[in-house]
Amino acid sequence: MTATLMMAAFFIPIGVVPLMWAARKVPDLRDGLMVVAGLLTFACVVGMVPAVAAGARPEVVFFHVFDGVPLAFKLEPLGLVYALVASGLWVPTSLYAFGYMRGHGETNQTRFFICFALAIFAALGIAMSANLFTLFTFYEVLTFSTYPLVTHAGNEDAKRAGRIYLGILVTTSVTMLLLAVMWTFVIAGTLDFTVGGILAGKVDGPVIPILLGLFAFGAGKAALMPFHRWLPNAMVAPTPVSALLHAVAVVKAGVFTILKVVIYIFGLDLLYTTGGSDILKWVAAGTILISSIVALRLDNFKARLAYSTISQLAYIVLGAMLVTPDAVVGASMHIAMHAMGKITLFFVAGACLVSVHKSKVSELNGLGRKMPVMFGAFTVAAFSIIGLPPGGGSWSKWFMALGSTTQPSDYPFVFVYMLSSLLAIGYLMPIVARAFFLPEKVDHGHDAHHDAHHDEGHHAEVEPSIEDPSLVPILPIGESIRETHLLMLGPIVLTAAGCVALFLLAPQLEAFLRPIVGGAP
Amino acid sequence: MNAHLPAIQVVLPLLAAPVCVLLQNRKVVGVWATLVAWASFAIAITMLVHTMEHGTISYALGGWESPLGIELRVDVANAFLATIVTGIASMVLPYGPGSATLAIPEDKQYLFYTAFLLCMTGLLGMSVTGDAFNVFVFVEITSLSSYTLIALGKGRRALTAAFSYLVMGTIGGTFILLAIGLCYQMTGTLNMADMALRLQPVMGTRTVLVAFGFFVVGASIKLAVFPLHQWMPNAYTHAPSVVSAFLSATATKVSYFVLVRVVFTIFGAAYVFGTVHFEWLLMPLSIAAMFVGSIAAMYQTHIKRLLAYSSMAQIGYMTLGLSMNSVEGLTGGLVHLFNHGLMKGGLFLVVANITFRLNSSKIEDMAGLARKMPWTSLAFAIGGLSLIGVPGTAGFISKWYLVQGALVKGQVWLALLILMSSLLAVGYVWKVIEVMLLKPPTDRVENTKPAPLSMIWPVWVMIGSTVVFGLWTTWTGTVAEVAAETLMGLR
């Protein structure tokens, strides 16, 4: 039964693609199909939770590609969390995307939504993969299916960003990740994700840190410095892409790969006893701090969020490299926590762009008073990213910090986690403060439309004129309040509420994830 | 019945070729040639299944037993190769039979099919024969017919391309003949297996070394091993795309097989790698081909030339597999023979579609093509991904075996070089995809329409196969492994 659900969740996102293609002339039907597919996929994934929590590990083997290397799927708690995040946020993002894409008058929407569905398909394939080969296959599917999304605008900027995107992701994955996968196969004779790892007793000495390094840097989607440049560049994509893919599905595929490798390929014990991950701890810590400091200085809204993402991803990598049970569980929880928070922030950034044509932090003055609900949601999500209650991020960060206290040599990392929280306050709170407490700049604007034309050249995206007037700010409650379109506001409120819900559900999530580090379910 | 298959395999297309001249009508000839190719494919498959189950088939032509008579000898490796040749022919020939789609003048189309079948005869002959002199005969049949095929291309540059191929090909053929002569002088036999035995006592002599040298250079010219590749880019560029599809997928592959036979069957791995250290020459040249070919491909402005240089790089992978002197390496080389045949054949057919509609093979003329010819463009993208070696495509399977071959020997640097060169493929494939997907359409593209269905389905059969064989490797990886073990004498 669980295996059936697993396959349903796997095939629905790709199954809907030909239907969407067939309905390309009827946008409402096409978009409706995608929402239905999203809901069904999410329902299937949720349906597997009780069984997996009870210890079931559904497995489906398609066929053997090489001797001992099948294309196979097997679900365990970590993969289920990633699948839940990717499929669960697909629906709100779809709704948001309809508002955004139509409001922004984007072209080629069918190609856009089909690639979107393919990306979710790939993400679910990664989440459910039973071995490194399957994971790598879908990892590459994800890279290539998101390329048309990143370059959606089709202009020179998009083309350049697309080259960097593909260049870094393919270079790292082929020269390092694939090499590491094949090397592992030669050493261990298998690629199956196995509790306790498959490399214990088969490698020693400098091979361990080298191989781990190949995996960690090779999973370029994790944006570990110095292979992080693709992420800020990918921000040229329409905001729904930045939101779901470059805050959730794609980047989480990178850290998910690293977590999987640490837990199921090396095994925590091997790395803990040999200290094989010591160097990478510092690489991750450096990434956290440097990218946070860069984020402080950026004025472009989406670019600032992108650097924040780089820093938050490095949290997860650091948590994985600490290889203590608490830190690894915390890192796994952070996949969900960060996803929920960051997608909200991106939604808000996109809504600012579409509704009031603001793409810079310095332009947001006073907007909170016009759009209190939206910026209220932003504040909640920002709390989660910083690691403050009532945001879910406070729990994952707590466990990761707790995991840094097991051995004295890890104590500095407690400090790194705390310092980066301070930095996050530094780059997120000014946005809230500007929105709510500073007066709106009225020097050159009578109305939002004119503003847009004034500084069109500075926007990160091409900005066609608004085609559908009904999508410009609505909900005029009184004179001063003009919230964004409901199709965008709804998802924003929903995911912000999700941040709070995750705060309340954190103990359950932690208990659900414990078995991956050998704890009792 | 099975015992006669090796002979029928060669005789069928040989006899069918003159029939084309008699039939003349281009539509009838097209169907006839396609049927012959399909029948040959069925024979090849039967032989492959038979050899996998029962081992080698030996056939004495005219009842004259070897070593006196000519022996056709089919083991798994030979049958695998015959399957590739006939399989590719079966997919290329139905491509728009008898229509304008071939880009060949209509009154000459029956000659195209005649030459095509003769070329296939030669390739199949090389695949199944166990006789060294017989190899030379079939090399010449193949060469002469392929000069004709290339010269059928539109434009006068096809003639110069065919002529320079003729010069190079003749030198290659002559070298092979010289090598056979020297071996015959030393052993008094022309049967390969017999020759291998009788060469053993005289292995130390300079004559044998020289013979080996002639063999290697001769086969390498035909195979377009770097730096003997000069004839290839022009030939593939100016030949009709269908011919490029067939020749790139089969002719170089059979030459590779001849080289493998020379190395493992006639001279033996102990001599070639133990005494002569052929790998010291072949491995650097292969790596150079992988990089030079890919980098050259990046700078091409014509898509056919781009694919030709890509072939040069891909041949580098195959010879690299040979130079590794291991089962994994040779498996990688052999499986790439098949996989590259599929993807390069498919890609040249894609190009045929594009040039048919656009009347140009310049990359810049394909701006925005993804919108006007979506299925053809998608086929190019998938074939391109396979050239890169993305998992889920056939190219990945080849890369997997080759990298394994390097890693098993502990050569991490070599594994890294293989992977890095595959990145270069991203460079030249994406150069085209970017133009097709992101550039605003030119007038030429704006006024075009999708290729007719009769041109699209053969493309998709081949491109689809690259995905199928990227996941399902029972008939590629496993067979190639058995073939490699057979060639290396481990079975």
Interface residues (C-beta under 8 A of the other chain):
Chain A: F63 V65 F66 L71 F133 F136 T137 E140 V141 F144 P148 T151 G154 A158 K159 G162 R163 L166 G167 V170 T171 V174 T175 L178 L179 M182 W183 F185 V186
Chain B: L385 I388 G389 V390 P391 G392 I397 W400 V403 Q404 L407 V408 V412 A415 L416 L419 M420 S422 L423 V426 W430 E434 L437 L438 P440 L471 W472 T473 G477
